[in-house]
């Protein structure tokens, strides 16, 4: 009786091992990389990190016409790189604070590189360099223009931030509430005009109690983000400047 039981268990084990062998598909090893750039200026598209930034929607059509989408996120400079993709046909759609880009079907095998030229909702640009003030604050100048003439993307400006962080990863996803400045309502600039913003006004320029940097030398990273009322995937999204570095005191 025991012999019969051992034989049965052995057969089950062999069957299980055979099944495992049949399911051993090659690991994903293809690469899809590239960049998002401003179609007018050719400059890298500045974005956030995470769900308020640029994401690349990927639909694998190799096995189904109704696949479940998955996403890869871009870096702050608009570059992206994923080297763990299965070979196959994909529908690719970049999503972010720009006029929507239509899905493109491409074959991914080996290394595939793409550059997407987009029209940002807003174009946010530094004017000059930040100035560190004697009173322990810093002042910047910035100009915010429309990045597109598309009539469906001309919503009013709703928020402008001077984001300040102790790290280079600065934006709506990571900033110091003590030193950053938020402009809304009556403090918002007119689109197309150059404005000055000073650090440390949490409620907007000229309101509340201004906060100053500590009384010792330290590096801080500055970045201006602006948004309209237009959302992407039901999420508020910002257009950004590049990052500037200052040393206080």
LOPAVO-700001 format. One record per residue (C-alpha): residue number from 0; x, y, z. Coordinates in nm, 3 decimals, m for minus. Example, Ala and Ser with C-alpha at 12.3 -4.5 7.8 and 13.67 -1.06 7.14 Angstrom:
rec nr 0 | x 1.230 | y m0.450 | z 0.780
rec nr 1 | x 1.367 | y m0.106 | z 0.714
//
This chain:
rec nr 0 | x 0.000 | y 0.000 | z 0.000
rec nr 1 | x 0.281 | y 0.238 | z 0.090
rec nr 2 | x 0.454 | y 0.157 | z m0.239
rec nr 3 | x 0.143 | y 0.255 | z m0.435
rec nr 4 | x 0.121 | y 0.581 | z m0.240
rec nr 5 | x 0.486 | y 0.664 | z m0.308
rec nr 6 | x 0.443 | y 0.595 | z m0.678
rec nr 7 | x 0.135 | y 0.821 | z m0.693
rec nr 8 | x 0.314 | y 1.104 | z m0.515
rec nr 9 | x 0.615 | y 1.066 | z m0.746
rec nr 10 | x 0.393 | y 1.091 | z m1.054
rec nr 11 | x 0.229 | y 1.406 | z m0.917
rec nr 12 | x 0.571 | y 1.560 | z m0.849
rec nr 13 | x 0.694 | y 1.485 | z m1.201
rec nr 14 | x 0.375 | y 1.629 | z m1.349
rec nr 15 | x 0.418 | y 1.944 | z m1.141
rec nr 16 | x 0.778 | y 1.987 | z m1.252
rec nr 17 | x 0.682 | y 1.938 | z m1.616
rec nr 18 | x 0.411 | y 2.201 | z m1.581
rec nr 19 | x 0.663 | y 2.446 | z m1.435
rec nr 20 | x 0.898 | y 2.386 | z m1.730
rec nr 21 | x 0.621 | y 2.466 | z m1.977
rec nr 22 | x 0.543 | y 2.799 | z m1.802
rec nr 23 | x 0.902 | y 2.923 | z m1.802
rec nr 24 | x 0.867 | y 3.214 | z m2.046
rec nr 25 | x 1.171 | y 3.435 | z m2.113
rec nr 26 | x 1.197 | y 3.729 | z m1.875
rec nr 27 | x 1.110 | y 4.072 | z m2.023
rec nr 28 | x 1.431 | y 4.218 | z m2.164
rec nr 29 | x 1.333 | y 4.466 | z m2.437
rec nr 30 | x 1.396 | y 4.840 | z m2.396
rec nr 31 | x 1.167 | y 5.133 | z m2.468
rec nr 32 | x 1.319 | y 5.473 | z m2.401
rec nr 33 | x 1.302 | y 5.828 | z m2.523
rec nr 34 | x 1.208 | y 6.183 | z m2.440
rec nr 35 | x 0.929 | y 6.437 | z m2.433
rec nr 36 | x 1.022 | y 6.777 | z m2.578
rec nr 37 | x 0.851 | y 7.111 | z m2.635
rec nr 38 | x 0.745 | y 7.111 | z m3.002
rec nr 39 | x 0.816 | y 7.484 | z m3.044
rec nr 40 | x 1.143 | y 7.526 | z m2.855
rec nr 41 | x 1.285 | y 7.174 | z m2.880
rec nr 42 | x 1.375 | y 7.191 | z m2.512
rec nr 43 | x 1.318 | y 6.899 | z m2.271
rec nr 44 | x 0.967 | y 6.897 | z m2.129
rec nr 45 | x 0.993 | y 6.974 | z m1.757
rec nr 46 | x 0.760 | y 6.767 | z m1.543
rec nr 47 | x 0.689 | y 6.629 | z m1.198
rec nr 48 | x 0.778 | y 6.289 | z m1.061
rec nr 49 | x 0.494 | y 6.044 | z m1.002
rec nr 50 | x 0.122 | y 6.070 | z m1.070
rec nr 51 | x 0.120 | y 6.447 | z m1.141
rec nr 52 | x 0.395 | y 6.412 | z m1.400
rec nr 53 | x 0.426 | y 6.264 | z m1.747
rec nr 54 | x 0.337 | y 5.898 | z m1.780
rec nr 55 | x 0.359 | y 5.669 | z m2.080
rec nr 56 | x 0.049 | y 5.458 | z m2.127
rec nr 57 | x 0.131 | y 5.117 | z m2.279
rec nr 58 | x m0.127 | y 4.879 | z m2.429
rec nr 59 | x 0.011 | y 4.539 | z m2.533
rec nr 60 | x m0.191 | y 4.436 | z m2.838
rec nr 61 | x 0.011 | y 4.122 | z m2.913
rec nr 62 | x m0.247 | y 3.901 | z m2.742
rec nr 63 | x m0.560 | y 4.112 | z m2.711
rec nr 64 | x m0.732 | y 4.414 | z m2.866
rec nr 65 | x m0.856 | y 4.512 | z m2.518
rec nr 66 | x m0.549 | y 4.479 | z m2.296
rec nr 67 | x m0.516 | y 4.621 | z m1.948
rec nr 68 | x m0.298 | y 4.933 | z m1.969
rec nr 69 | x 0.018 | y 4.973 | z m1.769
rec nr 70 | x 0.227 | y 5.282 | z m1.719
rec nr 71 | x 0.583 | y 5.406 | z m1.697
rec nr 72 | x 0.668 | y 5.749 | z m1.561
rec nr 73 | x 0.909 | y 6.005 | z m1.702
rec nr 74 | x 1.192 | y 6.174 | z m1.517
rec nr 75 | x 1.182 | y 6.546 | z m1.435
rec nr 76 | x 1.351 | y 6.623 | z m1.769
rec nr 77 | x 1.085 | y 6.434 | z m1.967
rec nr 78 | x 1.314 | y 6.138 | z m2.040
rec nr 79 | x 1.194 | y 5.781 | z m1.988
rec nr 80 | x 1.359 | y 5.440 | z m1.998
rec nr 81 | x 1.221 | y 5.091 | z m1.934
rec nr 82 | x 1.445 | y 4.790 | z m2.007
rec nr 83 | x 1.207 | y 4.523 | z m1.874
rec nr 84 | x 0.946 | y 4.500 | z m2.150
rec nr 85 | x 0.815 | y 4.191 | z m2.326
rec nr 86 | x 0.863 | y 4.183 | z m2.701
rec nr 87 | x 0.544 | y 4.263 | z m2.890
rec nr 88 | x 0.310 | y 4.520 | z m3.043
rec nr 89 | x 0.216 | y 4.811 | z m2.818
rec nr 90 | x m0.008 | y 5.113 | z m2.833
rec nr 91 | x 0.188 | y 5.403 | z m2.682
rec nr 92 | x 0.033 | y 5.725 | z m2.551
rec nr 93 | x 0.226 | y 5.991 | z m2.358
rec nr 94 | x 0.005 | y 6.173 | z m2.103
rec nr 95 | x 0.086 | y 6.496 | z m1.922
rec nr 96 | x 0.037 | y 6.874 | z m1.906
rec nr 97 | x 0.020 | y 6.909 | z m2.282
rec nr 98 | x m0.225 | y 6.881 | z m2.569
rec nr 99 | x m0.312 | y 6.509 | z m2.597
rec nr 100 | x m0.101 | y 6.296 | z m2.828
rec nr 101 | x m0.279 | y 6.020 | z m3.028
rec nr 102 | x m0.192 | y 5.658 | z m2.960
rec nr 103 | x 0.080 | y 5.513 | z m3.181
rec nr 104 | x 0.120 | y 5.140 | z m3.240
rec nr 105 | x 0.479 | y 5.020 | z m3.252
rec nr 106 | x 0.669 | y 4.693 | z m3.236
rec nr 107 | x 0.906 | y 4.672 | z m2.941
rec nr 108 | x 1.198 | y 4.435 | z m2.990
rec nr 109 | x 1.551 | y 4.503 | z m2.880
rec nr 110 | x 1.589 | y 4.875 | z m2.808
rec nr 111 | x 1.330 | y 5.120 | z m2.939
rec nr 112 | x 1.377 | y 5.495 | z m2.888
rec nr 113 | x 1.114 | y 5.764 | z m2.949
rec nr 114 | x 1.099 | y 6.142 | z m2.919
rec nr 115 | x 0.756 | y 6.295 | z m2.864
rec nr 116 | x 0.707 | y 6.662 | z m2.952
rec nr 117 | x 0.424 | y 6.813 | z m2.750
rec nr 118 | x 0.245 | y 7.146 | z m2.699
rec nr 119 | x 0.250 | y 7.231 | z m2.326
rec nr 120 | x m0.053 | y 7.396 | z m2.167
rec nr 121 | x 0.182 | y 7.664 | z m2.035
rec nr 122 | x 0.543 | y 7.757 | z m2.104
rec nr 123 | x 0.715 | y 7.863 | z m1.781
rec nr 124 | x 1.058 | y 8.024 | z m1.822
rec nr 125 | x 1.313 | y 8.184 | z m1.589
rec nr 126 | x 1.400 | y 8.548 | z m1.647
rec nr 127 | x 1.752 | y 8.601 | z m1.515
rec nr 128 | x 1.896 | y 8.428 | z m1.209
rec nr 129 | x 1.758 | y 8.403 | z m0.853
rec nr 130 | x 1.877 | y 8.673 | z m0.615
rec nr 131 | x 1.954 | y 8.593 | z m0.250
rec nr 132 | x 1.840 | y 8.886 | z m0.038
rec nr 133 | x 2.004 | y 9.021 | z 0.277
rec nr 134 | x 1.688 | y 8.962 | z 0.479
rec nr 135 | x 1.713 | y 8.583 | z 0.439
rec nr 136 | x 1.485 | y 8.539 | z 0.140
rec nr 137 | x 1.538 | y 8.487 | z m0.232
rec nr 138 | x 1.362 | y 8.655 | z m0.525
rec nr 139 | x 1.316 | y 8.518 | z m0.876
rec nr 140 | x 1.164 | y 8.640 | z m1.198
rec nr 141 | x 0.961 | y 8.420 | z m1.428
rec nr 142 | x 0.743 | y 8.452 | z m1.737
rec nr 143 | x 0.440 | y 8.232 | z m1.801
rec nr 144 | x 0.308 | y 8.206 | z m2.158
rec nr 145 | x 0.056 | y 7.987 | z m2.334
rec nr 146 | x 0.228 | y 7.685 | z m2.482
rec nr 147 | x m0.043 | y 7.615 | z m2.738
rec nr 148 | x m0.295 | y 7.804 | z m2.950
rec nr 149 | x m0.540 | y 7.512 | z m2.939
rec nr 150 | x m0.873 | y 7.668 | z m2.828
rec nr 151 | x m0.964 | y 7.372 | z m2.605
rec nr 152 | x m0.657 | y 7.432 | z m2.388
rec nr 153 | x m0.687 | y 7.801 | z m2.305
rec nr 154 | x m0.821 | y 7.765 | z m1.951
rec nr 155 | x m0.743 | y 8.041 | z m1.700
rec nr 156 | x m0.434 | y 8.030 | z m1.483
rec nr 157 | x m0.533 | y 7.893 | z m1.141
rec nr 158 | x m0.210 | y 7.841 | z m0.946
rec nr 159 | x 0.157 | y 7.942 | z m0.955
rec nr 160 | x 0.416 | y 7.807 | z m0.713
rec nr 161 | x 0.774 | y 7.896 | z m0.636
rec nr 162 | x 0.871 | y 7.555 | z m0.502
rec nr 163 | x 1.173 | y 7.542 | z m0.269
rec nr 164 | x 1.340 | y 7.221 | z m0.154
rec nr 165 | x 1.658 | y 7.105 | z 0.015
rec nr 166 | x 1.703 | y 6.848 | z m0.264
rec nr 167 | x 1.719 | y 6.876 | z m0.642
rec nr 168 | x 1.395 | y 6.677 | z m0.667
rec nr 169 | x 1.172 | y 6.980 | z m0.628
rec nr 170 | x 0.814 | y 7.032 | z m0.740
rec nr 171 | x 0.456 | y 6.977 | z m0.623
rec nr 172 | x 0.566 | y 6.628 | z m0.515
rec nr 173 | x 0.849 | y 6.750 | z m0.287
rec nr 174 | x 0.891 | y 7.099 | z m0.141
rec nr 175 | x 0.934 | y 7.289 | z 0.184
rec nr 176 | x 0.610 | y 7.456 | z 0.297
rec nr 177 | x 0.818 | y 7.698 | z 0.505
rec nr 178 | x 1.002 | y 7.858 | z 0.213
rec nr 179 | x 0.779 | y 7.795 | z m0.090
rec nr 180 | x 0.536 | y 8.058 | z m0.218
rec nr 181 | x 0.192 | y 7.988 | z m0.362
rec nr 182 | x 0.003 | y 8.238 | z m0.577
rec nr 183 | x m0.372 | y 8.210 | z m0.630
rec nr 184 | x m0.665 | y 8.441 | z m0.687
rec nr 185 | x m0.574 | y 8.811 | z m0.690
rec nr 186 | x m0.200 | y 8.736 | z m0.656
rec nr 187 | x m0.187 | y 8.544 | z m0.985
rec nr 188 | x 0.012 | y 8.709 | z m1.267
rec nr 189 | x m0.120 | y 8.799 | z m1.610
rec nr 190 | x m0.022 | y 8.541 | z m1.869
rec nr 191 | x 0.259 | y 8.680 | z m2.083
rec nr 192 | x 0.399 | y 8.919 | z m1.821
rec nr 193 | x 0.724 | y 8.881 | z m1.628
rec nr 194 | x 0.666 | y 8.862 | z m1.253
rec nr 195 | x 0.883 | y 8.856 | z m0.939
rec nr 196 | x 0.823 | y 8.603 | z m0.661
rec nr 197 | x 0.994 | y 8.601 | z m0.322
rec nr 198 | x 1.037 | y 8.290 | z m0.109
rec nr 199 | x 0.855 | y 8.241 | z 0.217
rec nr 200 | x 0.507 | y 8.380 | z 0.148
rec nr 201 | x 0.289 | y 8.068 | z 0.197
rec nr 202 | x m0.034 | y 8.257 | z 0.132
rec nr 203 | x 0.091 | y 8.457 | z m0.164
rec nr 204 | x 0.300 | y 8.770 | z m0.208
rec nr 205 | x 0.233 | y 9.032 | z 0.058
rec nr 206 | x 0.009 | y 8.819 | z 0.281
rec nr 207 | x 0.072 | y 8.634 | z 0.605
rec nr 208 | x 0.403 | y 8.619 | z 0.786
rec nr 209 | x 0.711 | y 8.587 | z 0.568
rec nr 210 | x 0.952 | y 8.306 | z 0.657
rec nr 211 | x 1.325 | y 8.341 | z 0.607
rec nr 212 | x 1.602 | y 8.090 | z 0.549
rec nr 213 | x 1.814 | y 7.981 | z 0.849
rec nr 214 | x 2.100 | y 8.212 | z 0.947
rec nr 215 | x 2.372 | y 7.990 | z 0.802
rec nr 216 | x 2.492 | y 7.890 | z 0.456
rec nr 217 | x 2.289 | y 7.619 | z 0.288
rec nr 218 | x 2.195 | y 7.504 | z m0.060
rec nr 219 | x 1.835 | y 7.519 | z m0.177
rec nr 220 | x 1.675 | y 7.423 | z m0.507
rec nr 221 | x 1.408 | y 7.637 | z m0.674
rec nr 222 | x 1.155 | y 7.557 | z m0.942
rec nr 223 | x 0.844 | y 7.739 | z m1.062
rec nr 224 | x 0.531 | y 7.541 | z m1.146
rec nr 225 | x 0.209 | y 7.677 | z m1.295
rec nr 226 | x m0.120 | y 7.519 | z m1.386
rec nr 227 | x m0.455 | y 7.599 | z m1.542
rec nr 228 | x m0.789 | y 7.445 | z m1.451
rec nr 229 | x m0.732 | y 7.174 | z m1.716
rec nr 230 | x m0.683 | y 6.832 | z m1.557
rec nr 231 | x m0.525 | y 6.517 | z m1.700
rec nr 232 | x m0.679 | y 6.187 | z m1.586
rec nr 233 | x m0.873 | y 6.383 | z m1.320
rec nr 234 | x m0.544 | y 6.512 | z m1.175
rec nr 235 | x m0.408 | y 6.865 | z m1.144
rec nr 236 | x m0.089 | y 6.892 | z m1.349
rec nr 237 | x 0.180 | y 7.160 | z m1.361
rec nr 238 | x 0.410 | y 7.297 | z m1.624
rec nr 239 | x 0.756 | y 7.372 | z m1.487
rec nr 240 | x 1.078 | y 7.562 | z m1.526
rec nr 241 | x 1.411 | y 7.386 | z m1.495
rec nr 242 | x 1.568 | y 7.369 | z m1.147
rec nr 243 | x 1.788 | y 7.651 | z m1.010
rec nr 244 | x 2.026 | y 7.623 | z m0.716
rec nr 245 | x 2.104 | y 7.893 | z m0.461
rec nr 246 | x 2.326 | y 7.915 | z m0.153
rec nr 247 | x 2.181 | y 8.126 | z 0.130
rec nr 248 | x 2.359 | y 8.371 | z 0.361
//
